[in-house]
Amino acid sequence: MAEHLNDSLQFNVTTHEENGESMIRIEPEPHLEDIVAICRQHPNELSIQSRCIKELKWVAGKARPDIYLRHRACEAVFFAKQLNRLYEKPQPKFIHCTPD
């Protein structure tokens, strides 16, 4: 079962309406360690810079808020693409982002 799930794993960016607000998510939810690794590999990537500053600060301090941080569109797209590369998965055909 685990092998089948891993074979079918692919990270995608989705948008959901929650309480009248548009929520952008990466599905499946990535491991925080993978997000931190991507931040370290791409320190000059503007689309993830503000998120990475926070993530790297939390890793250094060993504390992270127990809240879900919303992804911005281009940030989610960049992370999803890098996660698919990391896990050697095909890229989704249509991933779009609009800079904030």
C-alpha positions as CSV (number, residue, x, y, z in Angstrom):
1,M,0.0,0.0,0.0
2,A,2.8,2.5,1.0
3,E,4.6,1.7,-2.3
4,H,1.4,2.4,-4.3
5,L,0.8,5.7,-2.5
6,N,4.4,6.8,-3.1
7,D,4.2,5.9,-6.8
8,S,1.1,8.0,-7.2
9,L,2.3,10.9,-5.0
10,Q,2.4,14.3,-6.8
11,F,2.4,17.7,-5.2
12,N,-0.3,20.1,-6.5
13,V,-1.5,23.6,-5.7
14,T,-5.2,23.9,-5.0
15,T,-7.5,26.7,-4.0
16,H,-10.3,26.2,-1.6
17,E,-13.0,28.6,-0.4
18,E,-13.1,28.7,3.4
19,N,-15.4,31.1,5.2
20,G,-15.6,33.3,2.0
21,E,-11.8,33.4,1.7
22,S,-9.6,31.8,-0.9
23,M,-7.1,29.5,0.6
24,I,-4.1,28.2,-1.4
25,R,-2.7,24.9,-0.4
26,I,-0.1,22.4,-1.4
27,E,-1.5,18.9,-1.5
28,P,-0.5,16.6,0.0
29,E,0.7,18.8,2.8
30,P,4.6,18.9,2.7
31,H,6.8,18.0,5.5
32,L,8.3,21.0,7.2
33,E,11.8,19.5,6.8
34,D,11.3,19.5,3.0
35,I,10.2,23.2,3.0
36,V,13.3,24.1,5.1
37,A,15.5,22.1,2.7
38,I,14.0,23.9,-0.3
39,C,14.6,27.3,1.5
40,R,18.2,26.3,2.0
41,Q,18.7,25.2,-1.6
42,H,17.1,28.4,-3.1
43,P,18.2,31.3,-0.8
44,N,17.8,33.9,-3.6
45,E,14.4,32.8,-4.9
46,L,12.1,35.9,-4.5
47,S,8.8,34.0,-4.6
48,I,9.7,32.1,-1.3
49,Q,12.0,34.6,0.4
50,S,9.6,36.0,3.1
51,R,8.4,32.5,3.9
52,C,11.9,31.1,4.1
53,I,13.1,33.8,6.4
54,K,10.4,32.7,8.9
55,E,11.0,29.0,8.4
56,L,14.8,29.3,8.9
57,K,14.4,31.5,11.9
58,W,12.0,29.0,13.5
59,V,14.4,26.1,12.7
60,A,17.3,28.0,14.3
61,G,15.2,28.8,17.4
62,K,13.7,25.3,17.7
63,A,10.2,26.8,18.0
64,R,7.5,27.1,15.5
65,P,4.0,28.6,16.0
66,D,1.3,25.9,16.1
67,I,-0.6,27.6,13.3
68,Y,-1.0,26.9,9.6
69,L,0.7,29.5,7.5
70,R,-1.2,30.3,4.4
71,H,0.8,30.1,1.1
72,R,0.9,32.9,-1.4
73,A,0.2,31.7,-4.9
74,C,3.7,31.9,-6.4
75,E,5.2,30.6,-3.2
76,A,3.0,27.5,-3.3
77,V,3.8,26.9,-7.0
78,F,7.5,27.1,-6.4
79,F,7.4,24.8,-3.4
80,A,5.2,22.3,-5.2
81,K,7.5,22.2,-8.2
82,Q,10.6,21.7,-6.0
83,L,8.8,19.0,-4.0
84,N,8.0,17.1,-7.2
85,R,11.7,17.4,-8.2
86,L,12.8,16.3,-4.8
87,Y,10.6,13.2,-4.9
88,E,11.3,12.7,-8.6
89,K,7.6,13.1,-9.5
90,P,6.2,14.5,-12.7
91,Q,5.2,18.2,-12.7
92,P,1.4,18.9,-12.9
93,K,0.5,20.3,-16.3
94,F,-1.2,23.5,-15.2
95,I,0.2,25.3,-12.3
96,H,-0.4,29.0,-12.3
97,C,0.4,31.8,-10.0
98,T,-0.3,35.5,-9.8
99,P,2.4,37.6,-8.0
100,D,1.0,39.3,-4.9
